[in-house]
Amino acid sequence: MAQEFVKSKIQPGKVVVFIKPTCPFCRRTRELLSQLPFKQGSLEFVDITATGDDASEIQDYFQELTGARTVPRVFIGKDCIGGWTDLANMQQRGELLPRLKQIGALE
């Protein structure tokens, strides 16, 4: 179930962030990405505690898929770039916007 759920969300041309609402790093990630000019439907935040699935099963699958089970898990297109620190570092290095443009997620 967890694997199917995660795979159904990850799509080319889209940024998907798996979060927990109580996580401060998830809130920072949401704040940073919400400031960018995404096309309608190109940015999705998925609360893994609201799926009906066991959140720990989803996080176990993140471990298998990405090498870490922490949230947020940020996927740009089909690629997991990591979590909050990785996203913030991409932004600081000037790599985030070009990457988002490359997948066609920005207006």
PyMOL commands that set and color helices and strands:
alter all, ss='L'
color gray80, all
select helices_A, chain A and resi 2-9+24-34+55-66+84-92+96-102
alter helices_A, ss='H'
color red, helices_A
select strands_A, chain A and resi 15-19+43-47+73-76+79-82
alter strands_A, ss='S'
color yellow, strands_A
deselect
rebuild
show_as cartoon
